[in-house]
Amino acid sequence: MEIVVFAVAAFALLLAIAAFAAPAARASGLPLPVVVASLGLAYGVATSGFGLDVSGGALDSYDLWFLDQMALDSSSLLHVFLPPLLYEMALSVNTRRLLEDWVVVMVMAVVAVAAATAAVGLSVWGASSIGIIAALMLGAAVATTDPAAVIGTFREIGAPRRLVVLLEGESLLNDAAAIAIFSALLAAATAAAAGPLDVASDFAWGFSVGAATGLGASFAASRAFALLGRSAVAEASLTVALAYGAYLLAEQGFGASGVVAVVFAGLATGSQGFIRMGPGNWATVRAVWSQIGFWGNVLILLIAAALTPGLLLSLDARDAALVPLVYVAALAARALLLFAVLPGLAAAGLTAPLSRPRRILLLWGGVRGAVTLVLALSLTELIALGEDSARVGAIAAGYALMTLLINAPTLALVTRRLGLDALTPADLALRERIVAGSFARVRRVVANLAAERDLDPDMVASVQESLDAQAREAAAHADTEARGERIPFGERLRLGLAILSGQESRLVRRAFEEGAIGPRATLHLRLTADRLADAARIGGREGYEAAADAALTAARRRRVAAFLHRRLRWDRPLREAIELDLTALTETERLLRELDRFAETTVTPMIGGDATANLRLLLADRLADVRAALDGLEAQYPDYTAAMDRLLLARAAMRRERQQVERLHHDGVIGPELFNDLSRDLDSRDRRLGRPPRLDLALSARELVDRTPLFESLTPEQKARLARLLRPRFSTPGEVVLEEGTRGDHLFIVASGALEAQGAGRVTPLANGDFFGEIALFAPARRRRTRVVSRGYCRLLTLSRRDFQRLLDKEPEAESLIRGAAKRQFDLGFGQTRG
C-alpha cells in the first residue's frame, strides 16, 4: 500500500472514530472527552503494551521511516491544533458576562496557575529525587485546565451558567500564565538567568503583547471582510487564517504568547468583529468553526491519549506513586484559592460571592486534557532536564488521565448531589407557565394551518384536544413538583424583562443582517440591549428603568466628542456621535413598537396579564422618552433628520427588492446569469446608500445670534458686532454645564435645545432664549446654589463678565437687552437659587 493511501485511510478512520464518539458519549452518559481519551488509551495500550502493528505489514521499510519522520511531535501538535481550538472556544464566550467576573477569572487564570505550580513542584521535589527545576516545570505543565475538556464537559452536564462562564475565562487565559512560567523555568534549566523578576517580566510581555497582537489582527481582519464580496465561505476562510496568523505573529514575530493572541482575536471577533461580515454570514461562520472545533478537540485528544501509555510504561513503582501526590497537591492548591482567596475578594466587594456548592463544583471541575498531555509529551523531549525529563513527562500524563477518568465522569453526579441541577419550586411553577404558553402558541398555529388548508374540522378538533390534554398533564406535573408554589409578581416581571431584552438583542441582529442599520449602530444597540438585560437580572424593574435612562443620557463617547469640538475645534467626532444617536433613536423607536406587540402576543402566556401590562407600561415610557429625544434632534437638525428618514426608507426598499430577487432565483424563475447581474446592481446601489448624509453642526456665533429670539430687535450690523463677543458652545445629553457650589464668570444663553436647573428641591426647565449663570454678571463672588444639566444636544452662547463690560461702550443697545433680561431673572430669585 502506498504511503499516501495509508495516510488518507488513517485520516478517514480518525474522522469516523470522531463521528461515532459523539453518539457513544450520549449513549453511555459520559462526557465526550472521556470517551475519546478512552479510545486513544486503548489504541496506545494495544500498540505500546502488546506491540500491535497498525500498518498491518502494508508499508515497506522506507515508508515506515518516512512516516516516522513526518510524525507530529508535541510542538507540532500545539501549533496545528491549539490555535483553532482556542479560537473556536473564544468565539462562543459572552464577553460582557466574562467582564462581570473578571476578578475571579484573573485569580483562577493567573494566581491559581502560580499556586498549583508551586504546590505540585515543591511536593514532588520533596518526595523524590527529581530536581527542583524539573519538578516546577511538571507543576507548570499540570497547572492549566484544558478548555476543550472543561468547557465541553460543563456544558454537557448542564452546569449553572455563571460557572460555565468562569471556567471559560479560566481555561482560555491560564494557558498564558502556565506557558510563561514554563518558559522561564526552561531558561533556568539551560543555565540562563531567570529570577522572579524575569518570570514576571516574561509574563507581562507575553500577555500584553499577545493581547495587542490578537486585537490588532482581529481589527485588520474585520476591515478585510468588506473586500470579500459578502461571501460566507471566504469570510470563514479568513477567520481560519486569523486564528493561525495571530498565533504565529505573536510567537514568531514578537516573542509573545500566541495563546493569548488567539484568545483575544477570538473574543474580539465574537463580540464585535462579526458585524463587518456580510448579512447573515455569521451563522455560517459559527457553523464552520463548530465543526473545526469538534474535529480539533477529538483529534488532538485522541492522538495525545494514544501516545500516553508509552510514557506510563516507563514509570517505576516509586515514580508511579508520585501521580496521586500530584493529584492531591493540585487539588489542595485549587481548594486554597476557592475557599480562602475568593471569599476574601467577595468580602472586599471586588467580586460577587460564589456559594459553597458552586465552589465545590469548580474545585472538582479542574479537568486536564489534551493540552496537558501535549505539554507532558514536550517534557520528555527536553534534553536540558536530563534523566528527569521522561519521569516528569510520564507523571504529568498520568495526572491528566486521572482527572479525565475520575473528575470528568463524575461531574454530573457531583452536580446532582450538590443540587445545582435542580429547579426550585418557583422555577418549576414558572416552567408550568412557559409550557402552558408554548401549548397555547402551538394551538394557534394548528388553528391557522387548518384555516389555510381547509382541513377536516373533526381532525383539527382531535389534534387540539390532544394538545389540551398534554398541556393539562404538564401543568399538573409541574404543579405537583412545585408543591403549590406561586411565582411572585416581581419574579414574573423580572423574567419578562429578561425575555424582552433578549428579543431586543435578536431584533437588532436581524436589522443588521437585513441591512437596515450599519455596524456602528448595531454595536451601540446591542450594547444597550445587553446592559438592559444585565440591569433587569440584577435590579428588576428599577434596574431596567435606570439602564434605559442611562442609554439616553451622557456617555463617555459624547463627552470626549464635545471636548474635542470645544477645545480643538474638531467637529467630526461630534458629528458622528449625533449621527449615531439619531440612527439609534430611530431604530429604537421601531424596536420598541415591535417589542410591545411581542409582549402582548408571546410573553403574556408565560408571565401573566398583570406582569405583561407592567412591561408594556415600561415600554411605553421608554418610547415616550425616545420620541422626546428624537423630537429635540429633529427640531435642531430638520434637514438632516429628513435626509435620514429618506435613507432608512430607501434601505427598507432595497431589502425588500433583494429578498424578492433571491426568492425568484430560489424558485427557478430567473437563471444564474440574470441573478448575478441583478445582484451586482443591488450591491452597487447598496454601496451608495451605505453612508449616512453628513451633518452640518452650524455652530457659528452669528448664526446662533440670528436664531435667538432675544436679539430679534437688533440690526444686522449690531448682531454681527455682538457675535464677535459671544462664544458658541455645544453641550451633550447629561452634561453638567454649571456645577453647584462654584463661582462663574460667564452668562449662558440658550440658542437651541433643552436644559434644566436643579436645586432647592425643584427643577426649572430652560429652553430657547433662556439665560442662566447671570449671577456672574451681578454677584460674581457668590457661589451657585444650583446645577444646570443638558437634557439633549444644545447650542449655547456664552458671554464673559469682561466682554459684558465691553458691551457698555461698543453696543449699548445689546448690552441693555442682556442686562434687562438677566436682571429680571435675578430679581425674581432665579439668580440667587438657580444662577
Residue, then its C-alpha position, 0 to 999 in steps of 0.5 A: m500500500e502506498i504511503v499516501v493511501f495509508a495516510v488518507a485511510a488513517f485520516a478517514l478512520l480518525l474522522a469516523i472514530a470522531a463521528f461515532a464518539a459523539p453518539a457513544a458519549r450520549a449513549s453511555g452518559l459520559p462526557l465526550p472527552v472521556v470517551v475519546a481519551s478512552l479510545g486513544l488509551a486503548y489504541g496506545v495500550a494495544t500498540s505500546g503494551f502488546g506491540l500491535d502493528v497498525s500498518g498491518g505489514a502494508l508499508d515497506s521499510y522506507d515508508l515506515w521511516f518516512l512516516d516516522q519522520m513526518a510524525l507530529d511531535s508535541s510542538s507540532l501538535l500545539h501549533v496545528f491544533l491549539p490555535p483553532l481550538l482556542y479560537e473556536m472556544a473564544l468565539s462562543v464566550n459572552t464577553r460582557r458576562l466574562l467582564e462581570d467576573w473578571v476578578v475571579v477569572m484573573v485569580m483562577a487564570v493567573v494566581a491559581v496557575a502560580a499556586a498549583t505550580a508551586a504546590v505540585g513542584l515543591s511536593v514532588w521535589g520533596a518526595s523524590s529525587i527529581g530536581i527542583i527545576a524539573a519538578l516546577m516545570l511538571g507543576a507548570a505543565v499540570a497547572t492549566t485546565d484544558p478548555a476543550a475538556v472543561i468547557g465541553t464537559f460543563r456544558e454537557i452536564g448542564a452546569p449553572r451558567r455563571l460557572v460555565v462562564l468562569l471556567e471559560g475565562e479560566s481555561l482560555l487565559n491560564d494557558a498564558a500564565a502556565i506557558a510563561i512560567f514554563s518558559a522561564l523555568l526552561a531558561a533556568a534549566t539551560a543555565a540562563a538567568a531567570g529570577p522572579l523578576d524575569v518570570a514576571s517580566d516574561f509574563a507581562w510581555g507575553f500577555s500584553v503583547g499577545a493581547a495587542t497582537g490578537l486585537g490588532a489582527s482581529f481589527a485588520a481582519s474585520r476591515a478585510f471582510a468588506l473586500l470579500g464580496r459578502s461571501a460566507v465561505a471566504e469570510a470563514s476562510l479568513t477567520v481560519a487564517l486569523a486564528y493561525g496568523a495571530y498565533l504565529l505573529a505573536e510567537q514568531g514575530f514578537g516573542a509573545s504568547g500566541v495563546v493569548a493572541v488567539v484568545f483575544a482575536g477570538l473574543a474580539t471577533g465574537s463580540q464585535g468583529f462579526i458585524r463587518m461580515g456580510p448579512g447573515n454570514w455569521a451563522t455560517v461562520r459559527a457553523v464552520w468553526s463548530q465543526i473545526g472545533f469538534w474535529g480539533n478537540v477529538l483529534i488532538l485528544l485522541i492522538a495525545a491519549a494514544l501516545t500516553p501509555g508509552l510514557l506510563l510504561s516507563l514509570d517505576a513503582r516509586d515514580a508511579a506513586l508520585v501521580p496521586l501526590v500530584y493529584v492531591a497537591a493540585l487539588a489542595a492548591r485549587a481548594l486554597l484559592l476557592f475557599a480562602v482567596l475568593p471569599g476574601l475578594a467577595a468580602a472586599g466587594l471586588t467580586a460577587p460571592l460564589s456559594r459553597p456548592r458552586r465552589i465545590l463544583l469548580l474545585w472538582g471541575g479542574v479537568r486536564g486534557a489534551v493540552t496537558l498531555v501535549l505539554a507532558l509529551s514536550l517534557t520528555e523531549l527536553i534534553a536540558l532536564g536530563e534523566d528527569s525529563a521522561r519521569v516528569g513527562a510520564i507523571a504529568a500524563g498520568y495526572a491528566l488521565m486521572t482527572l479525565l477518568i475520575n473528575a470528568p465522569t463524575l461531574a454530573l453526579v457531583t452536580r446532582r448531589l450538590g443540587l445545582d441541577a435542580l429547579t426550585p419550586a418557583d422555577l418549576a411553577l414558572r416552567e408550568r407557565i412557559v409550557a402552558g404558553s408554548f401549548a397555547r402558541v402551538r394551538r394557534v398555529v394548528a388553528n391557522l394551518a387548518a384555516e389555510r388548508d381547509l382541513d377536516p374540522d373533526m381532525v383539527a378538533s382531535v389534534q387540539e384536544s390532544l394538545d389540551a390534554q398534554a398541556r393539562e398533564a404538564a401543568a399538573h406535573a409541574d404543579t405537583e413538583a412545585r408543591g403549590e408554589r406561586i411565582p411572585f409578581g416581581e419574579r414574573l416581571r423580572l423574567g419578562l424583562a429578561i425575555l424582552s431584552g433578549q428579543e431586543s438583542r435578536l431584533v437588532r441582529r436581524a436589522f443588521e443582517e437585513g441591512a437596515i442599520g450599519p455596524r456602528a449602530t448595531l454595536h451601540l444597540r446591542l450594547t444597550a440591549d445587553r446592559l438592559a438585560d444585565a440591569a433587569r437580572i440584577g435590579g428588576r424593574e428599577g434596574y431596567e428603568a435606570a439602564a434605559d435612562a442611562a442609554l439616553t443620557a451622557a456617555r463617555r463617547r459624547r463627552v470626549a466628542a464635545f471636548l474635542h469640538r470645544r477645545l480643538r475645534w474638531d467637529r467630526p467626532l461630534r458629528e458622528a456621535i449625533e449621527l449615531d444617536l439619531t440612527a439609534l433613536t430611530e431604530t429604537e423607536r421601531l424596536l420598541r413598537e415591535l417589542d410591545r406587540f411581542a409582549e402582548t402576543t408571546v410573553t403574556p402566556m408565560i408571565g401573566g396579564d398583570a406582569t405583561a401590562n407592567l412591561r408594556l407600561l415600561l415600554a411605553d415610557r421608554l418610547a415616550d422618552v425616545r420620541a422626546a429625544l428624537d423630537g429635540l434632534e429633529a427640531q435642531y437638525p430638520d434637514y438632516t433628520a429628513a435626509m435620514d428618514r429618506l435613507l432608512l426608507a430607501r434601505a427598507a426598499m432595497r431589502r425588500e427588492r433583494q429578498q424578492v430577487e433571491r426568492l425568484h432565483h430560489d424558485g427557478v424563475i430567473g437563471p444564474e446569469l440574470f441573478n448575478d447581474l441583478s445582484r451586482d446592481l443591488d450591491s452597487r446601489d447598496r454601496r451608495l446608500g451605505r453612508p449616512p448624509r453628513l451633518d452640518l453642526a452650524l455652530s457659528a456665533r452669528e448664526l446662533v445670534d440670528r436664531t435667538p429670539l432675544f436679539e430679534s430687535l437688533t440690526p444686522e450690523q449690531k448682531a454681527r458686532l455682538a457675535r464677535l463677543l459671544r462664544p458658541r458652545f455645544s453641550t451633550p445629553g447629561e452634561v453638567v454645564l454649571e456645577e453647584g457650589t462654584r463661582g462663574d464668570h460667564l452668562f449662558i444663553v440658550a440658542s437651541g435645545a433643552l436644559e434644566a436647573q436643579g436645586a432647592g428641591r425643584v427643577t426649572p426647565l430652560a429652553n430657547g432664549d433662556f439665560f442662566g449663570e447671570i449671577a456672574l454678571f451681578a454677584p460674581a463672588r457668590r457661589r451657585r446654589t444650583r446645577v444646570v444639566s443638558r437634557g439633549y444636544c444644545r447650542l449655547l452662547t456664552l458671554s464673559r463678565r469682561d466682554f459684558q463690560r465691553l458691551l457698555d461702550k461698543e453696543p449699548e443697545a445689546e448690552s441693555l437687552i442682556r442686562g434687562a433680561a438677566k436682571r429680571q431673572f435675578d430679581l425674581g430669585f432665579g439668580q440667587t437659587r438657580g444662577 
